């Protein structure tokens, strides 16, 4: 297992990163489709996040992608993807869902409760897993449920990793009702980011979120036994990376503002252990 594969969970908000593009684990016949999907999602995410374009211009370009997927106009990114949608029977709804999540990012929305957060995950993260299952011919209701659990968990972990960075972009992915139940408000997030450290109440909330994300990863682990060997190895790497990030978050006192948990070469041996033994109970 390469460290690059083990670190797949580092940037789960951009779930195109979880397409194993170029990995030797991907069969040769599927690599062009993976590359085209990556380009589509990479381009759409850059629309939402990069540059200085005003929100209305970003939304207009995302609307162009929606229209191109429906055949109402043309777009070079969609044109390069269309042959693989047809060849592999990919569901365009997954791509529309990804675009809708990027639109929410442009708006800088807030999420009233955890159900709303999961709804965002169902469009920003879960479509990637669904597309991978479709490409490998393993898309059914049971596998999709397990894939959704893993993908949503990866997204939640990224929210915790990037709490400060997201806040500076005008985004907050913590459920507001849970924030308030912890005795916190958005002003407390702002103060924590300014101070460069999280107060004890916020760290306690992040610890609870970490436990929830790990439980979701564990619930999706049966997917490993239901997919081809190559995809199984790739999934092991993803799960290893995510579990290791949660462990480093715990080691940093559940304060990603003071110390964002990232994976480096020093994590190679722990990642290898997690890759070899992927279903390991982890309790932050």
N, C-alpha and C positions, 0 to 999 in steps of 0.2 A: 504493500500500500504506500503510495506517495503521500507526503505531507500535504501536498496541494489538494489531493482528494479528501484527506482527513479534515482539511480546513474548509470544506464546502459550506459548512454552517456559519462561517464568519459573517456573511453578508446576506442573510436570508430575506431581508426586505426586498433586495433585488433577486427575486427567485429565479430569474433567468440564469443566475450563477449556479443554480443546482442542476441545470442541464449539463450532463457530463461531456461537454464538447471536447473532442480531441482525445478523450480517455481511451486507452487501449482496451478498456472493458466494453466499449460500445462496438457492436458488430459493424463491420465495414459498410454493410448495406444500409445501415441506419444513420451513419455519420452525416451525410448531406442534409437529412431532415433535421437532425439535432442542430446543425450549424445554422440552418435557415430559421428555425424557431428562436435560437439564441439571438440572431441579428434582429429579428422582429422585436423581441422583448427588450433587448438592449437599447434599440432605437427609441422605443416607446418610453422606457424609463428615463432616458436622457432628456426626452421632451419635458417630462415632469420635473426633473431635478437640476439639469445643467443649464448654464448660460444665464442671461439676464432678460430673456423674453418675458413680457407681461403675461399674467395668467390667461387673458382672453386669447392671446396668440397660441399659447400652449394647448388650450382646450380646442382651438380650431384645428390644430394639426392632429390631435388625437381623434377628432371627429372625422378627419380625412381617412385615417386608418380604419375606423369603423366602417365608413362608406366603401372603402376599397375591399374590405372583407366581404361585403354584401354585393360586390360587383357593380356598384353604382358609380364608381370612378376608378382611376388607376393610381397606383403608388408603387414605386420600385421595390420597397421593402416587402410589401404584400405580394407583388408579382413574383418575387423569388421564392416565396413560401408556398404559393398556390399549388404548384405541381405535387408537393409532398402532402398537402392536405388531402388532395384527391387520391394520391397513390396509396396512402396509409389509412385512409378513412378517418382522418382527424376531425374532431367536432369543432367547428368555428366558434361555437358558444364559449369555449374555454378562452379563446383569444379575445373575444369581446369582454369577458369577465376581467381579464388582465388589464385591458384598457380602462374599464370602469374604475378599477382600483387606482390606477395612475391618475385618473381624473379627480378622485377623492384627495389624493396627495396634493394636487395643484390647489384644491380648495382649502387645504389645511383644516380638515374637519375634526370635530371632537366626537367621542364615542360615549354615549350615556351609560352603557352597561357592558358587561362582558359579552353578551349576545351580539351586540353591535360590533365589538372588536372581532369576534369570530366571523361575523358576516363579512367584514373586510378581508380577513384571512381566507375566506372561502373564494374570494375573487383575486386576491393578490398572490396567494401561495398555492392553494389546492389545485388550480388549473394546471400547474406545472407537473404535479404528480399524475394527474389524469392523462395528460398528453404523453408522458413517459409510458404509462401503462398501455395506452393505445398503440404506441409505437412498438412495444414488445408483445402485443397481442395478449395482454393479461388484464384487460379492463372488465371487471365485473363488480357487482354491488359490494361484495365482501372486501375485495382488494381495494376498491375505491374508498371504503370506510376507513380502512387501515392507513391508506395513503394520505387521506385527508387529515387524519390525526397527526401523522408525522409532519406533513407540510405546515399545518397550522402551528404546531409546536415550534418548528424552526422559525416561523415568522414571529411568534411571541418571544423567542429567545433573542432575536435580532432587535425587537423593540426594547428589550432590557439593555442590550449592549449599547444601543445608539440613543439612549434616552436624552442625553445632553445635545447630541448633534441634531436629533429630530426637533427638539425644542427650539433650537436656534433657527431652524427652518420653518418655524411656526406650526409644528406638528406635535401632537401628543396622543399616544396610543394606549395609555392606561385608561381603564374604564372610570368615568367620572364618579359613579356611585361608590366604587370601591375606594377611590381616592378620598372621597368625603368621609366614608366610614372609618378610614384610617386617621381622620382628623386633619386631612390635608386639603389644600386648594391649589389651583393653578399657580397662584402667587408663590406658593412654597416651592414648586418646581423651578420657577424663575429664580428665586433666591438661592436655591441649591446650586443651580448652574452657575450663577454669578460667583458664589462662594467657592465653587470647585469641589464640593463634597455634599453628600446626602445626609440629612438628619436621621436620627434613629428610627423615627416613624416611617420615613420613606424606605429605609433599608429593610424594615420589617415587611413592608408591602412587597418589595422586590423579592424578598425571600419566599413569600407565599406564591408569587407569580412564577418563580423558578421551580418550586415544587409542582405546581400545576403543569408547567411545560414538560417537566420530566415524566410526569404521569401520562401525559398525552403521547410522548415518544414511546413509552413502554407499551401503551395500548395499541400502538401501530406496529409493534415489533413482529407480530405474526405474518406480516407481509413478506418478511424475509424468506419464509418457507414456501411462498406461493409464486415466486418469480424465477426466471432463468438464472443460472449460476452467475453470469457476468453482472447482471443487474443486482443480484444479491450482494456481490462484493462491493459494488458501488454504494448500495444502501448501507452496508456495514460501515463504510467510510463516513458517510453522512451522519449516521447515528453516533459514531465515535466522536466526530468533531463537535456535534451538538452537546453530547454529554460532557466532554472535556471543557467546553466553554462554560457550562453551568458549574462545573467543579471550580474553575478559576474565578467565576463570579462569587462563589461562596468563599473562596480563599481570600478574596479582596473585601470581605465584609459586606457583600451584597451592595457595594457602592460603585456602580459603573460610571458615575460622574467623576469620582476621584481617580478611578483606575478601570479603564475600559478593558474587559477581558478579551484578549486576542490570542491566537495560536501562533507559535513560532517553532523553530527547530528544537527547542528544549522540550517541546510537547511530543516529539516523535515517538519516544518509547511508550508513554502512557497511551497515545493514540493507537499504537500497534497492539497493545494489550486489549484496548476496547474494541479494536477491529476483529481480533481473534475471538473475543468473548463478548459479542455485541449486546446480549441481553443481561445486563448487570444492574441490579437495583442500586439506585443512587438517591440518597435522601439528603438534600441540602439542609 
